[in-house]
């Protein structure tokens, strides 16, 4: 079956665990759990919190030195997290907390978001030109219509461009066929041509690079049933022409910088891809509405905008991320709309605050 798929890229401009296990009470207990090495019994509440973090996210460290290093990074991140909470203020609905990134340095966080700098204002405006503005609901969420798969998990793979694109294709395919598939992100990681480096997870690509692969004649995409997501790069492209799930006839990148047009496009055309400039707050997001305008820049992360809503007087986008379902609101995030309706997401030019 040939279908014409148009995925809209919003052109950016200017800018809980089920585990209730108690912390380890002795070095011997931790040694038994890890079966690798002995560590000191927790001496402070933060030491105990770190062991809870290790247990909750299944962290595995290679040595006492590695364990001590990660514990120190965790300590420093908790300082930055508390500073971020103070900047947010008590009146905000935004909740930040410990996520799986709590033992990672900023450079390690950046390495998991290998997205090439996005398009500027020169990108086409076809979404604005082709979308007629009519009556749209005050709130809208494509999840309620069964058009969105659960949040994917990149794990340690930096190919965020692959996970975002596969999510967009899934939703668009559902709109065309009423059949929701889970498209393989791994196929894109392994098969989209790269120049340097060759490793898919380490390749810094854009959605345009992915579209070039998808636009190849009779290009076929497989589901995760036949091409499972691994969270790392395999040695070769293993696409099987016999296991075709989706055959694309057309893949286009469109853009818009008008909130009303974006909302109308979401309702009429389906979820839209956007590129967010994110910082530390994003990595530690748990719930609430995040204002990306007030974050320090860390990296670009593609998000799938699946709807919009309103809480009190604050409007927000509903976006699907690819950090797994333990991050955010079951893998999703609510992002505040900028007042004035000019851009969906901001790209911050300020530098990320590294450890002192």
C-alpha positions as CSV (number, residue, x, y, z in Angstrom):
1,X,0.0,0.0,0.0
2,X,1.4,3.4,-1.0
3,X,0.5,6.3,1.2
4,X,1.5,9.9,1.0
5,X,2.8,11.0,4.3
6,X,3.5,14.6,5.2
7,X,5.3,15.2,8.5
8,X,5.3,18.8,9.7
9,X,8.4,20.2,11.3
10,X,7.7,23.3,13.3
11,X,10.6,25.6,12.3
12,X,12.3,26.9,15.4
13,X,13.6,30.4,15.3
14,X,15.4,33.0,17.4
15,X,16.2,31.7,19.7
16,X,7.8,7.0,38.7
17,X,9.1,3.9,39.7
18,X,7.2,0.9,41.2
19,X,10.1,0.1,43.5
20,X,9.6,0.9,47.2
21,X,12.8,-0.8,48.3
22,X,14.5,0.6,51.3
23,X,18.1,1.9,50.9
24,X,20.9,-0.6,51.6
25,X,21.7,-0.7,55.3
26,X,25.1,-2.4,55.0
27,X,28.0,-2.8,52.6
28,X,27.5,-6.5,52.5
29,X,23.9,-6.1,51.3
30,X,25.0,-3.8,48.4
31,X,27.8,-6.2,47.6
32,X,25.3,-9.0,47.3
33,X,23.0,-6.9,45.1
34,X,25.8,-5.8,42.7
35,X,28.0,-8.9,43.0
36,X,30.9,-6.7,42.0
37,X,32.4,-4.6,44.8
38,X,31.9,-3.3,48.3
39,X,30.9,0.3,49.1
40,X,30.6,2.2,52.3
41,X,27.4,2.1,54.3
42,X,25.5,5.4,53.7
43,X,26.7,8.1,56.0
44,X,24.3,10.9,55.0
45,X,20.7,11.1,53.7
46,X,22.1,12.0,50.3
47,X,24.2,8.8,50.3
48,X,21.0,6.9,51.1
49,X,19.1,8.7,48.4
50,X,21.9,7.9,45.9
51,X,21.5,4.2,46.6
52,X,17.8,4.5,46.1
53,X,18.5,6.1,42.8
54,X,20.9,3.3,41.9
55,X,18.3,0.7,42.8
56,X,15.4,2.4,41.0
57,X,17.1,2.9,37.7
58,X,19.1,-0.3,37.8
59,X,22.5,1.4,37.6
60,X,25.6,-0.8,37.3
61,X,29.0,0.6,38.1
62,X,32.3,-1.1,37.2
63,X,34.3,-0.3,40.3
64,X,34.5,1.5,43.6
65,X,36.1,4.4,41.8
66,X,33.3,4.5,39.2
67,X,30.8,4.3,42.1
68,X,32.4,7.2,43.9
69,X,32.6,9.3,40.8
70,X,28.9,8.8,40.0
71,X,28.0,9.6,43.6
72,X,29.9,12.9,43.4
73,X,28.2,13.7,40.0
74,X,24.8,12.9,41.7
75,X,25.7,15.2,44.6
76,X,26.6,18.1,42.2
77,X,23.4,17.5,40.1
78,X,21.3,17.7,43.3
79,X,22.9,21.2,44.0
80,X,22.0,22.3,40.4
81,X,18.5,20.7,40.7
82,X,17.9,22.7,43.9
83,X,19.0,25.9,42.3
84,X,16.7,25.2,39.4
85,X,13.8,24.7,41.8
86,X,14.6,28.1,43.4
87,X,14.6,29.8,40.0
88,X,11.2,28.3,39.2
89,X,9.5,29.5,42.4
90,X,6.9,27.9,44.6
91,X,4.0,29.3,42.5
92,X,4.9,27.2,39.4
93,X,3.2,23.9,38.7
94,X,6.5,22.5,37.3
95,X,7.9,19.6,39.3
96,X,11.6,18.7,38.9
97,X,13.1,15.6,40.5
98,X,15.6,12.8,40.2
99,X,15.6,11.0,36.8
100,X,18.0,8.5,35.3
101,X,20.3,11.4,34.3
102,X,21.1,12.3,37.9
103,X,24.5,10.6,37.8
104,X,25.6,12.0,34.4
105,X,27.7,15.0,33.5
106,X,26.4,17.7,31.2
107,X,28.6,16.4,28.4
108,X,27.1,12.9,28.9
109,X,23.6,14.3,28.7
110,X,24.4,16.2,25.5
111,X,25.8,13.0,24.0
112,X,22.3,11.5,24.2
113,X,20.8,14.3,22.1
114,X,22.6,14.2,18.8
115,X,20.4,16.5,16.7
116,X,21.9,18.8,14.1
117,X,21.1,22.5,14.5
118,X,17.7,23.2,13.1
119,X,16.4,25.2,10.2
120,X,16.1,29.0,10.4
121,X,13.5,31.3,9.1
122,X,14.2,30.4,5.5
123,X,12.3,27.1,5.9
124,X,9.2,27.0,3.8
125,X,5.8,28.1,5.3
126,X,3.5,25.6,3.6
127,X,1.7,24.8,6.9
128,X,0.7,28.5,7.1
129,X,-0.2,28.6,3.5
130,X,-2.2,25.4,3.3
131,X,-3.9,25.3,6.6
132,X,-7.2,27.1,6.8
133,X,-8.1,28.5,10.2
134,X,-11.5,27.5,11.4
135,X,-13.1,26.6,14.7
136,X,-10.8,24.4,16.8
137,X,-11.4,22.9,20.3
138,X,-9.9,24.7,23.3
139,X,-8.0,21.6,24.2
140,X,-6.9,18.7,22.0
141,X,-4.9,15.5,22.6
142,X,-4.3,12.8,19.9
143,X,-3.8,10.2,22.6
144,X,-7.5,10.3,23.2
145,X,-8.0,9.2,19.6
146,X,-5.6,6.3,19.8
147,X,-3.1,7.9,17.4
148,X,0.0,7.9,19.7
149,X,2.1,5.0,20.8
150,X,3.7,4.9,24.3
151,X,6.8,7.0,24.7
152,X,9.9,5.4,23.3
153,X,13.2,5.0,25.1
154,X,16.5,6.0,23.5
155,X,18.4,4.5,26.4
156,X,22.0,5.6,25.8
157,X,21.6,6.2,22.1
158,X,22.0,9.7,20.9
159,X,19.9,9.3,17.8
160,X,16.9,11.3,19.0
161,X,16.2,12.2,15.4
162,X,15.3,8.5,14.7
163,X,13.0,8.1,17.6
164,X,11.1,11.4,17.0
165,X,10.7,10.6,13.3
166,X,9.4,7.0,13.9
167,X,6.9,8.4,16.4
168,X,5.6,11.0,13.8
169,X,5.3,8.3,11.1
170,X,3.3,6.1,13.5
171,X,0.7,8.8,14.2
172,X,0.4,9.8,10.6
173,X,0.0,6.2,9.5
174,X,-2.8,5.8,12.0
175,X,-4.6,8.8,10.5
176,X,-4.4,7.3,7.0
177,X,-5.2,3.7,7.9
178,X,-6.7,3.6,11.4
179,X,-4.0,1.1,12.2
180,X,-1.5,2.1,14.9
181,X,1.9,0.5,14.4
182,X,5.1,0.7,16.4
183,X,7.7,1.7,13.7
184,X,11.3,0.7,14.3
185,X,13.6,3.5,15.3
186,X,16.4,1.1,15.1
187,X,16.1,0.8,11.3
188,X,16.6,4.6,11.0
189,X,19.6,4.4,13.5
190,X,21.2,1.6,11.4
191,X,20.2,2.5,7.9
192,X,20.1,6.3,7.5
193,X,23.3,7.2,5.6
194,X,26.0,8.9,7.7
195,X,29.3,10.4,6.8
196,X,31.1,11.0,10.1
197,X,30.9,9.2,12.5
198,X,29.5,6.0,11.0
199,X,27.9,4.9,14.3
200,X,24.2,5.6,14.1
201,X,23.8,6.6,17.8
202,X,26.7,9.0,17.6
203,X,25.7,10.5,14.3
204,X,24.5,14.1,14.5
205,X,21.7,14.3,12.0
206,X,18.6,16.4,11.3
207,X,15.1,15.5,10.2
208,X,16.1,16.5,6.6
209,X,18.8,13.7,6.7
210,X,16.1,11.2,7.7
211,X,13.7,12.4,5.1
212,X,16.3,11.8,2.4
213,X,16.4,8.2,3.4
214,X,12.7,7.8,3.7
215,X,12.2,9.5,0.3
216,X,14.2,6.9,-1.5
217,X,12.1,5.1,-4.1
218,X,9.9,2.4,-2.5
219,X,11.6,2.8,0.8
220,X,10.1,0.5,3.4
221,X,9.9,0.8,7.1
222,X,9.5,-2.1,9.5
223,X,7.8,-2.4,12.9
224,X,9.7,-3.2,16.1
225,X,8.3,-6.8,15.9
226,X,10.8,-7.5,13.0
227,X,13.4,-4.8,13.7
228,X,13.5,-4.3,17.5
229,X,14.7,-1.1,19.1
230,X,18.0,-1.8,20.9
231,X,19.1,1.6,22.3
232,X,22.5,1.2,20.6
233,X,23.9,1.0,17.1
234,X,24.2,-2.4,15.5
235,X,26.9,-3.2,13.0
236,X,24.9,-3.0,9.8
237,X,21.5,-2.1,8.3
238,X,19.3,-5.2,8.6
239,X,16.2,-3.9,6.8
240,X,14.3,-6.8,5.2
241,X,12.2,-6.0,2.1
242,X,10.0,-8.9,3.0
243,X,8.9,-7.3,6.3
244,X,7.3,-4.2,5.0
245,X,5.1,-2.3,7.4
246,X,5.0,1.2,5.8
247,X,5.9,2.2,2.3
248,X,6.1,6.0,1.9
249,X,5.4,7.8,-1.3
250,X,6.2,11.3,0.0
251,X,7.8,12.8,3.0
252,X,7.8,16.6,3.4
253,X,9.0,19.1,6.0
254,X,6.7,22.0,6.7
255,X,6.9,24.8,9.1
256,X,5.0,27.4,11.0
257,X,5.7,30.0,13.7
258,X,2.1,30.9,14.5
259,X,0.4,29.2,17.4
260,X,-3.1,29.3,16.0
261,X,-1.9,27.8,12.7
262,X,0.0,25.1,14.7
263,X,-3.0,24.2,16.7
264,X,-5.1,24.0,13.6
265,X,-2.5,21.9,11.9
266,X,-2.4,19.5,14.9
267,X,-6.2,19.1,14.8
268,X,-6.5,18.8,11.0
269,X,-3.3,17.1,10.0
270,X,-2.1,15.2,13.1
271,X,0.9,15.5,15.5
272,X,3.7,17.8,14.5
273,X,7.5,17.6,15.0
274,X,9.2,20.4,16.8
275,X,12.8,21.0,17.9
276,X,13.3,22.2,21.5
277,X,16.3,23.9,22.9
278,X,16.5,22.1,26.3
279,X,18.6,22.5,29.5
280,X,19.1,20.8,32.9
281,X,15.5,21.4,33.9
282,X,14.3,19.3,30.9
283,X,16.5,16.4,31.9
284,X,15.0,16.4,35.4
285,X,11.4,17.1,34.4
286,X,8.7,15.1,36.2
287,X,5.4,16.9,35.8
288,X,3.7,20.2,35.3
289,X,4.2,22.9,32.6
290,X,7.7,23.8,31.6
291,X,8.7,27.2,30.2
292,X,11.6,26.4,27.9
293,X,12.2,30.2,27.5
294,X,13.7,30.3,31.0
295,X,16.2,27.4,30.7
296,X,19.9,27.3,30.0
297,X,20.7,25.7,26.7
298,X,22.1,22.2,26.7
299,X,21.2,20.6,23.5
300,X,18.5,20.3,20.8
301,X,15.9,17.6,21.3
302,X,13.1,16.7,18.7
303,X,9.7,16.4,20.3
304,X,6.3,15.3,18.8
305,X,3.6,17.8,19.5
306,X,0.5,15.7,20.0
307,X,-1.9,18.3,21.3
308,X,-2.4,21.4,23.4
309,X,-4.2,22.4,26.6
310,X,-4.8,25.0,29.2
311,X,-4.4,25.1,33.0
312,X,-5.8,28.2,34.5
313,X,-4.6,30.9,32.3
314,X,-1.6,29.1,31.1
315,X,-1.7,27.4,27.6
316,X,0.7,24.6,26.8
317,X,1.7,22.1,24.2
318,X,1.6,18.4,24.9
319,X,4.7,16.7,23.6
320,X,6.0,13.2,23.3
321,X,9.7,12.7,24.2
322,X,11.9,9.6,23.9
323,X,13.4,9.2,27.4
324,X,11.1,6.3,28.3
325,X,8.0,6.2,30.4
326,X,9.7,6.8,33.8
327,X,10.6,10.4,32.6
328,X,8.1,13.2,32.8
329,X,4.4,12.4,32.6
330,X,4.7,8.8,31.4
331,X,7.2,10.0,28.8
332,X,5.4,13.2,27.8
333,X,5.9,16.8,28.7
334,X,3.7,19.9,28.8
335,X,5.5,23.0,27.3
336,X,4.2,26.5,27.9
337,X,3.1,28.5,24.9
338,X,4.9,31.8,24.5
339,X,2.7,34.8,24.9
340,X,2.0,36.6,21.7
341,X,1.9,33.4,19.6
342,X,5.1,33.6,17.6
343,X,7.0,30.4,18.2
344,X,6.2,26.9,19.5
345,X,9.5,26.3,21.2
346,X,12.5,28.4,22.0
347,X,16.1,27.8,21.2
348,X,18.2,29.4,23.9
349,X,21.6,31.0,23.0
350,X,22.9,31.1,26.6
351,X,25.4,28.5,27.7
352,X,24.6,25.6,30.0
353,X,25.9,26.2,33.6
354,X,28.6,23.6,34.1
355,X,29.8,22.4,37.5
356,X,31.8,25.0,39.5
